[in-house]
Amino acid sequence: MTAGTGEGRDARRWRAVADRQPIADEPFVYAVATTGIYCRPGCPSRTPNRENVVYFATPAAAEAAGYRPCRRCWPQGADPDDSQTVAVARACRRLETDEAEPALADLAADAGLSAAQFRAVFKDRTGLTPKGYARAVRGHRMRAALEEGATVTEATYAAGYSGSARAHADAPGVLGMTASAYRKGGAGEVIDHATADSALGRVLVAATARGLCGIALGDDDGALLATLWARFPKATLRADGPAAQAVLPVVLRVVADPRQNVAALPEVPLDLRGTAFQLRVWEELRRIPPGETRTYTEVAAAIGQPSATRAVANACGANPVAPVVPCHRVVRSDGGLGGYRWGLERKKALLREEEA
């Protein structure tokens, strides 16, 4: 092959990458040296800088060179619409609608996989194990029943629990407190909070003994505290308590440099309280690398529910610990920023900082 021919082929490949249009008569994958990931042409990820791109004839060649497959375009042969993804979506519907929790073996058999294989595939697609997903679903049901005025016993059975022991054990994780305390608006719950100046104005952090449960950004401490009261109207809010003081420096670091959220996530335990769907969305947000963005549509597809774009946007808006869980990295398909609970100027500032 002459140099001219090679240069012409690379130019053709680059055009395919930039236009997201595979070449019908020349299958190949491309890798990005700065990320260590390889993709197939057509990948919805942000277009890389041309000087960082190298090409391989096969996925095996890319992996032999040390690159990892992209988890969005599945260049090694899987596809977001493959049978495993469909099976996971089907399992999610069963976990959400079946009166009794399906056994792992039954879900695996339906997918044509062993129990261990299915568990791994399910967690890869949703960020939760089947057991964890079922637990989150029951928590959502219990929360809804309690908010509608059900007694703890009524809510326990409405959620799908066969008895009170498991519900009692799960409640702190899925509700953030006991069921009786949740029913009373957080009565008995102690939530530490602290405020400070940050790169984006005043910041309030809230934490329980289990971990960081809230971040609020604004200009007025009273308004920030009001958002916490609204979430936990009967909880005991403790100013400058030790749990909040422990996480405040990390949160301030992330607000100043949102790229630090990757390091902060293992450093700071999170006490997230949401529906099963919200937890899946928030887990997916944590996978978006600093400096990159995803559209609401892409996040919906990544969690196996491509038609749930609006619900994804709502889950981003309900994210209680932005920017540690980086919902600012999700934008509209038309290039617009979309919404941000703490104001679009703050979203712009976070994205500018990451791009810098």
N, C-alpha and C positions, 0 to 999 in steps of 0.2 A: 504494500500500500504506500503510495506517495504521500509526502507531507501535505500537499494540496488536498488530496482526497480525504486525509484524516481531519484536516481543519474544516473541510466542507461538512463532514459527517458530524463533527462536534457542534458546528453552527446549527445544523439541522436538529440535533438533539436539544440544544439549548432553546431553540424556538419552540420545540414541543414542551419543554419544562415551563417556559415562560407563559405559553398559551394554554397550559394544562390540557394538551391534546396529544395522546399517545400516537406514535407512528405505527401504522398498521403492519407494514412489512419489515419493521426493525424493532423487535422487543428489546427493551433495556431498562435498567434502573439507574437512578442517579443518587449519589451520596453527597452530603454536605460536610466538609472537613471540620467546620467550626462546631457542629452539633454531634458528630459521630453517628448520624442517622441516615439511612438510605430510604428512598421513596420510589414510587412508580410515577411516570408522567401522568398528570391529571390529579395529583394529590392536592387537596384543598389547603394545605399549609401555606404560610406566607412564602412568596417567591424568594429564594435565597440570592445572595450576591453571586454573580456568575463566576468570579474568581475563586469562590470556595467550592465549586461543584466539580465532581469527578464522575465518570460514567463507567458502568459495568454491564456486561452482556447478560448476566444472570444474578438473581439474589444470592446464590451460593458464592459467587465471586465477591460480591460486596461483603458478605459475612466473613469470608476468608481473609479479607483485608481489614477486618476489625470493626465493621460498621453494624449497627443494630437496626432491625426493621422498624419502620414507622408504625405507630399504633393507630394511625388515622386512615391510611390508604392500604395497609396490609400487603406490602409489595411481595412478600414471600409466597403469595398464592391465595391467602384468605381474602375475603371481601367483606365490607360492612354489612352486606345483605346475605352472607353465607348462611349455611344451615345452622351453625353454632350460634350465631347472633340471633337468628330467628328463634332457636330453641330457648335461648336465655330470655328473650322477650316473652315467649309463651310461658316460661316458668315464672316470670315476674307477675304475669296476669293471674296465674294460679295462686301464687302466694298472696296476692291482693284480694282475691275473690273467693277462694275455697273456704268453706266453713271451718274445716280442720286443716292444720298446716300439713302440706304434702311432705312425705318423707324424702330425704335426699336421694335414696335409692330409686324412688319412683320418678323424680325429676330427671335423674341421670338416665334411667331407662328410656324415658320419653325422648331424650336428646340422642340416644344411641351411644352413650359414653359410660365409662366406669364412674363410680361415685367420686373418686379422687380427681379424675379428668374434668368432670362436670363442675366440681367445686372450684377448680382452678380457672376454668373458662368463665364461669359466672362472676368470680371476683375480678377477673381481668376486664370484663365488659361493664360491670356496675360499680366496682370499688367496694362491694360488700360481699360477704359469704351468703349463701342462701339462708343460713340460720340468722345472720345479722339482718338481712333484708326482711325476713319474716318478723323479727323482733321489732324493727322499725315500723312495719305495717301495723302490728298490734299496738304499738305506742301511739300511732296516729289515730287509730280507732278509739283507744282509751281516752286520749286527749279530747277528741271531738265529743265523745259521750259525756265526759266530765263538764265540758264547757256548755253542753246543752242541759245541765242540771241533774244528770244521772247520779245515783249514789255510787260509792266506790264499788260495791258488789255488782251493781247493774253494769257499770262501765267495764268491770273485769270480764264479765261474760260477753258483753257486746264486742269487746276487743278480740275475742276468740280464745281466751284462756279457759282451761278446764277447771281451774281452781285458783285460790287466792295466793298460794305460796309462790308460784312462778311470777305472777303479776307483781307481787310485793318485791321480789328480787329484781325484776326488770325495771321497775318504776324509776329509780334514780337515774338509770342510763337513758331511758326513753322520754321521761318527763322532766328530768333534772331534779326531782324531789319525790317524796312519797305521793301516792295518789290522793290521799286525804289532804295533804298540803296544797297540791295543785288545785283541787276542787275549791279550796278556800282562798284561791288567788295568790298562792305562794306563802301562806301563813306558816311560820316556822322555818322558812328558808333564810339563810344568812348570805347576803351578797355584798362583797367588798367592792368599793369603787374609789377611783382616784382620777383627778384631772390634772392636765399640764399643758403648757404651750407646745405646739408641734409645728412641723414644716407646713401643715395645712390648717393652721388655726388651733383652736382649743380641741383637745382630745379627751374623751372619758373612756376609761377601761373599767370593765366589771368582771369579777371572777368569783367563783365559788371554790369550795375545797377541792372540787374535781378539775377545775381549770378555767381558762378564759371563756366567758360566755357572752361578752358584749364589748363592742367598740363603737363610739359615736364621735362624729366630727362636726364642728360648728364654730360659732363665735361667742356663744353665751353659755356659761356653766349651768345656769338654771334651766335652760331649754334642753341641754344634754341630759341633765338629771331627770327631767320630766319624761324623756324617752325610756329611761330605765324604770321609773315608777309605773309607766303604762304597761310594761311587760310583766312586772311583778308587783301588783298593787298592794299586796298584803305581806310581802317579804320584809325582812329586816335589812335595810340598806345601811351598810357601815362605811362611813367615809374614811379613806386612807387606811383601810384594813390591810392586813399582811398579804392576803391572796392577791389583791390588786397591785400592791406595791411590788410584788415579786415579778409580775408580768409587764408592768408599765415601761421599764427601760427597753424591753424587747419590742413592744408595740411602737414606741417612739422611734426606734431604729428602723422599723419597717415603714412607718409613715414617711420618714426622711429619705429612705432608699427602698422602694417596694421590691427591688430584686432580692432583698434580704429575707423575704417571706419563706423562701426555700429552706434557709437555715433555721428560721424561727419555728417552722412547723414541728420538727422533732423536739425542739427546745422547750416549747410551751404546750402543755396539754390543753386540749379544747373540750369545753363542755357545750357541745352543739345540741340544740333542741329543735327538731323539725320533723316534717313528714318523711316517709320513706323516699318519696320523689325528691324532696329538697336535699336530703342527705346525699342522694346519688349525684345531683347537680353540683353540690358543694365539693364532693370528692373529685369530680371531674375538673372543677375549676383549679384545684390544687395541682393538677397534672399539666396545666398550661405553663410552659417555660417562661421565665422573665424575658421581656422584650418581644414576645409574640402575642398575637391576639387570635381569638376564635369568634365566629359569629354565633348568634343564638341558635341558628339552624344547625351549625356544626356541632355544638354542644348537645343539642337534642339527638342528633344522629349518633354521637359518641356514646350516649347512654342507652341506645337501642330504642329510642322513641322519636323518630324523625318528624312526626306530626305535632310534637309538643313544644314548638318554638315559643309560643306565648307563655306556656307554663314554665319554661326555662327562664324567660325574662322575669317572671314573677318570683321565681326562686332566687334569682340573682338579687332582686330588690329586697328580698327578705333575709339575705345573708347577714347574720348578726355580728360577724367579726371581720368585715372588710377594713383594711386591705390585707390582713393576714391570710384570709381566704380570698384570692384576688379576682373578684367579680369585675373589677375595672378592666380586665383583659378580654371582656366579651363585648362585641360591638355588633352593629346591624349589618345585614348582608349588603346594603347599598353603600357602605362605607361610613355611614353616620355613627356617632358615638353610642346612640341609644340612651338609656337612662342611667342615673346613678343616685342612690339614696341621699348622698351627702353633697350633691350638686355637680353639674357637668364640669365646672372649672376645676374642681378637685380631681375628677376623672382625667381631664386633660393633663393636669400637672403630674399625676402618677404615671401616665403613659409617656409623657415627655421625659421624665426622669429615667424610665427604663430604656427608652430609645437612646438616651445620652450615654 
